[in-house]
């Protein structure tokens, strides 16, 4: 049975999160009346969870989460009244990559603090990572000019680059297991080294998202290429899946 907005709010004790949920719900309501496309700022994994929860309350609207590159942590929510709008999204229209060459007096934290102080909204910045003497950022295309002006003031070398040339560093672990079934609860409990009963609770509480869709049935069967996100724990991908002669499944997991 689907929750209503009041049930979602009752589960939240943090006032800031409650305001976020209420504002997001209003955005869904407006689009429900007017139609078209609405795009959120970049959302944290927790905020993405509530975005999905609210999306389930509007059966005539379509939702999609995108962060510019695969396996990103921060994503923007796209809401539309027509499925084809989301099916044919041009990500380069909404995201842009930035590569910044850091000088000695600049550090990652110093740069980010100054961007925020100079008016760059944190919600317009997606994933950020360091590579040797440079950092790469995914940001909303709408702040391209503003960001360019600020970076020129810093007198540092920077480039706007296509999304497919970004090279994020990821803390990835490859895990392997043999399971008697493809149940979501079993494989997820292995991936995060927690009890199966605890994982079943998380699934039933709506804390598990498979391929951007909340799944509340522990016996849901995973398949190759599935991406499973567990609220407050992280996510993993089913990299490969092979059935053995004895009817068991050899599974390779890419954990982030």
Secondary structure, DSSP 8 states (H G I E B T S, - for coil): ----HHHHHHT---HHHHHHHHHHHHHHHHHHHH-SEEEEEEE-HHHHHHHHHHHTT-TTSEEEEE-SSTT-SSEEEEEESSHHHHHT--GGGTEEEEEEE--TT--HHHHHHHHHHTT--GGGEEEEEEETTEEEEEEEGGGHHHHHHHHHHHT-EEEEE-GGG-------EEEEEEESS-BHHHHHHHHHT--HHHHHHHHHTT-EEETTEE---TT-B--TT-EEEETTTEEEEEEEEEE-TTS-EEEEEEE-
